[in-house]
Amino acid sequence: MKLPRDLPAWKVINALKRIGFWVEKQEGSHIRLFNGKVRVTVPNHPSLAPGTLKSILRQAGITLEELLAAI
């Protein structure tokens, strides 16, 4: 499946929260989420670049389908 180009950061953050992550802290425009084992940093931007989204998925250890199902 092709990575979406217009996915806003707030949707990704909310989906990660539904998956089991919580906001650990925020420094500037970067929000760090944690689930007890894994830390994920999400830049709070209006839309995420495909490479950034791919990095977030890799950090979180989830697939694009899992993320989209939680949105």
PyMOL commands that place a pseudoatom at each C-alpha (Angstrom):
pseudoatom trace, name=CA, resn=MET, resi=1, chain=A, elem=C, hetatm=0, pos=[0.000, 0.000, 0.000]
pseudoatom trace, name=CA, resn=LYS, resi=2, chain=A, elem=C, hetatm=0, pos=[1.274, 3.456, -0.912]
pseudoatom trace, name=CA, resn=LEU, resi=3, chain=A, elem=C, hetatm=0, pos=[1.951, 5.900, 1.937]
pseudoatom trace, name=CA, resn=PRO, resi=4, chain=A, elem=C, hetatm=0, pos=[-0.534, 8.802, 2.094]
pseudoatom trace, name=CA, resn=ARG, resi=5, chain=A, elem=C, hetatm=0, pos=[0.881, 12.279, 1.470]
pseudoatom trace, name=CA, resn=ASP, resi=6, chain=A, elem=C, hetatm=0, pos=[-1.728, 14.416, 3.225]
pseudoatom trace, name=CA, resn=LEU, resi=7, chain=A, elem=C, hetatm=0, pos=[-2.027, 12.736, 6.630]
pseudoatom trace, name=CA, resn=PRO, resi=8, chain=A, elem=C, hetatm=0, pos=[-1.967, 15.366, 9.409]
pseudoatom trace, name=CA, resn=ALA, resi=9, chain=A, elem=C, hetatm=0, pos=[0.146, 14.739, 12.496]
pseudoatom trace, name=CA, resn=TRP, resi=10, chain=A, elem=C, hetatm=0, pos=[-2.819, 15.021, 14.886]
pseudoatom trace, name=CA, resn=LYS, resi=11, chain=A, elem=C, hetatm=0, pos=[-4.495, 12.030, 13.192]
pseudoatom trace, name=CA, resn=VAL, resi=12, chain=A, elem=C, hetatm=0, pos=[-1.310, 9.958, 13.518]
pseudoatom trace, name=CA, resn=ILE, resi=13, chain=A, elem=C, hetatm=0, pos=[-0.935, 10.952, 17.189]
pseudoatom trace, name=CA, resn=ASN, resi=14, chain=A, elem=C, hetatm=0, pos=[-4.565, 10.062, 17.960]
pseudoatom trace, name=CA, resn=ALA, resi=15, chain=A, elem=C, hetatm=0, pos=[-4.197, 6.715, 16.159]
pseudoatom trace, name=CA, resn=LEU, resi=16, chain=A, elem=C, hetatm=0, pos=[-1.042, 5.916, 18.138]
pseudoatom trace, name=CA, resn=LYS, resi=17, chain=A, elem=C, hetatm=0, pos=[-2.919, 6.754, 21.352]
pseudoatom trace, name=CA, resn=ARG, resi=18, chain=A, elem=C, hetatm=0, pos=[-5.666, 4.290, 20.364]
pseudoatom trace, name=CA, resn=ILE, resi=19, chain=A, elem=C, hetatm=0, pos=[-2.999, 1.644, 19.719]
pseudoatom trace, name=CA, resn=GLY, resi=20, chain=A, elem=C, hetatm=0, pos=[-1.624, 2.065, 23.245]
pseudoatom trace, name=CA, resn=PHE, resi=21, chain=A, elem=C, hetatm=0, pos=[0.863, 4.944, 23.194]
pseudoatom trace, name=CA, resn=TRP, resi=22, chain=A, elem=C, hetatm=0, pos=[0.590, 8.017, 25.408]
pseudoatom trace, name=CA, resn=VAL, resi=23, chain=A, elem=C, hetatm=0, pos=[2.196, 11.440, 25.172]
pseudoatom trace, name=CA, resn=GLU, resi=24, chain=A, elem=C, hetatm=0, pos=[5.393, 11.446, 27.202]
pseudoatom trace, name=CA, resn=LYS, resi=25, chain=A, elem=C, hetatm=0, pos=[6.474, 15.013, 26.459]
pseudoatom trace, name=CA, resn=GLN, resi=26, chain=A, elem=C, hetatm=0, pos=[6.604, 17.743, 23.839]
pseudoatom trace, name=CA, resn=GLU, resi=27, chain=A, elem=C, hetatm=0, pos=[9.613, 19.808, 22.865]
pseudoatom trace, name=CA, resn=GLY, resi=28, chain=A, elem=C, hetatm=0, pos=[8.734, 22.555, 20.424]
pseudoatom trace, name=CA, resn=SER, resi=29, chain=A, elem=C, hetatm=0, pos=[6.822, 21.011, 17.544]
pseudoatom trace, name=CA, resn=HIS, resi=30, chain=A, elem=C, hetatm=0, pos=[7.949, 17.437, 18.277]
pseudoatom trace, name=CA, resn=ILE, resi=31, chain=A, elem=C, hetatm=0, pos=[5.702, 15.200, 20.360]
pseudoatom trace, name=CA, resn=ARG, resi=32, chain=A, elem=C, hetatm=0, pos=[7.189, 12.072, 21.935]
pseudoatom trace, name=CA, resn=LEU, resi=33, chain=A, elem=C, hetatm=0, pos=[4.882, 9.115, 22.568]
pseudoatom trace, name=CA, resn=PHE, resi=34, chain=A, elem=C, hetatm=0, pos=[5.696, 6.063, 24.677]
pseudoatom trace, name=CA, resn=ASN, resi=35, chain=A, elem=C, hetatm=0, pos=[4.062, 2.677, 25.219]
pseudoatom trace, name=CA, resn=GLY, resi=36, chain=A, elem=C, hetatm=0, pos=[6.242, 1.211, 27.971]
pseudoatom trace, name=CA, resn=LYS, resi=37, chain=A, elem=C, hetatm=0, pos=[8.858, -0.219, 25.605]
pseudoatom trace, name=CA, resn=VAL, resi=38, chain=A, elem=C, hetatm=0, pos=[9.060, 1.988, 22.530]
pseudoatom trace, name=CA, resn=ARG, resi=39, chain=A, elem=C, hetatm=0, pos=[9.406, 5.753, 22.070]
pseudoatom trace, name=CA, resn=VAL, resi=40, chain=A, elem=C, hetatm=0, pos=[8.098, 7.439, 18.922]
pseudoatom trace, name=CA, resn=THR, resi=41, chain=A, elem=C, hetatm=0, pos=[8.703, 11.062, 17.945]
pseudoatom trace, name=CA, resn=VAL, resi=42, chain=A, elem=C, hetatm=0, pos=[6.073, 12.739, 15.762]
pseudoatom trace, name=CA, resn=PRO, resi=43, chain=A, elem=C, hetatm=0, pos=[6.565, 16.256, 14.370]
pseudoatom trace, name=CA, resn=ASN, resi=44, chain=A, elem=C, hetatm=0, pos=[3.378, 18.282, 14.868]
pseudoatom trace, name=CA, resn=HIS, resi=45, chain=A, elem=C, hetatm=0, pos=[2.974, 19.443, 11.255]
pseudoatom trace, name=CA, resn=PRO, resi=46, chain=A, elem=C, hetatm=0, pos=[-0.157, 20.032, 9.133]
pseudoatom trace, name=CA, resn=SER, resi=47, chain=A, elem=C, hetatm=0, pos=[0.818, 17.123, 6.864]
pseudoatom trace, name=CA, resn=LEU, resi=48, chain=A, elem=C, hetatm=0, pos=[3.534, 14.512, 7.214]
pseudoatom trace, name=CA, resn=ALA, resi=49, chain=A, elem=C, hetatm=0, pos=[5.907, 13.658, 4.392]
pseudoatom trace, name=CA, resn=PRO, resi=50, chain=A, elem=C, hetatm=0, pos=[5.838, 9.996, 3.303]
pseudoatom trace, name=CA, resn=GLY, resi=51, chain=A, elem=C, hetatm=0, pos=[9.401, 9.431, 4.554]
pseudoatom trace, name=CA, resn=THR, resi=52, chain=A, elem=C, hetatm=0, pos=[8.517, 10.876, 7.961]
pseudoatom trace, name=CA, resn=LEU, resi=53, chain=A, elem=C, hetatm=0, pos=[5.440, 8.668, 8.193]
pseudoatom trace, name=CA, resn=LYS, resi=54, chain=A, elem=C, hetatm=0, pos=[7.532, 5.637, 7.245]
pseudoatom trace, name=CA, resn=SER, resi=55, chain=A, elem=C, hetatm=0, pos=[9.998, 6.495, 10.029]
pseudoatom trace, name=CA, resn=ILE, resi=56, chain=A, elem=C, hetatm=0, pos=[7.156, 6.839, 12.562]
pseudoatom trace, name=CA, resn=LEU, resi=57, chain=A, elem=C, hetatm=0, pos=[5.771, 3.436, 11.568]
pseudoatom trace, name=CA, resn=ARG, resi=58, chain=A, elem=C, hetatm=0, pos=[9.232, 1.861, 11.867]
pseudoatom trace, name=CA, resn=GLN, resi=59, chain=A, elem=C, hetatm=0, pos=[9.832, 3.432, 15.306]
pseudoatom trace, name=CA, resn=ALA, resi=60, chain=A, elem=C, hetatm=0, pos=[6.415, 2.275, 16.555]
pseudoatom trace, name=CA, resn=GLY, resi=61, chain=A, elem=C, hetatm=0, pos=[6.799, -1.219, 15.110]
pseudoatom trace, name=CA, resn=ILE, resi=62, chain=A, elem=C, hetatm=0, pos=[3.418, -1.139, 13.364]
pseudoatom trace, name=CA, resn=THR, resi=63, chain=A, elem=C, hetatm=0, pos=[2.236, -1.397, 9.767]
pseudoatom trace, name=CA, resn=LEU, resi=64, chain=A, elem=C, hetatm=0, pos=[0.443, 1.227, 7.721]
pseudoatom trace, name=CA, resn=GLU, resi=65, chain=A, elem=C, hetatm=0, pos=[-2.698, -0.914, 7.785]
pseudoatom trace, name=CA, resn=GLU, resi=66, chain=A, elem=C, hetatm=0, pos=[-2.654, -1.008, 11.609]
pseudoatom trace, name=CA, resn=LEU, resi=67, chain=A, elem=C, hetatm=0, pos=[-2.256, 2.769, 11.740]
pseudoatom trace, name=CA, resn=LEU, resi=68, chain=A, elem=C, hetatm=0, pos=[-5.052, 3.417, 9.232]
pseudoatom trace, name=CA, resn=ALA, resi=69, chain=A, elem=C, hetatm=0, pos=[-7.365, 1.017, 11.082]
pseudoatom trace, name=CA, resn=ALA, resi=70, chain=A, elem=C, hetatm=0, pos=[-6.876, 3.044, 14.271]
pseudoatom trace, name=CA, resn=ILE, resi=71, chain=A, elem=C, hetatm=0, pos=[-7.651, 6.386, 12.572]
for i in range(1, 71): cmd.bond("trace and resi %d" % i, "trace and resi %d" % (i + 1))
show_as sticks, trace
zoom trace
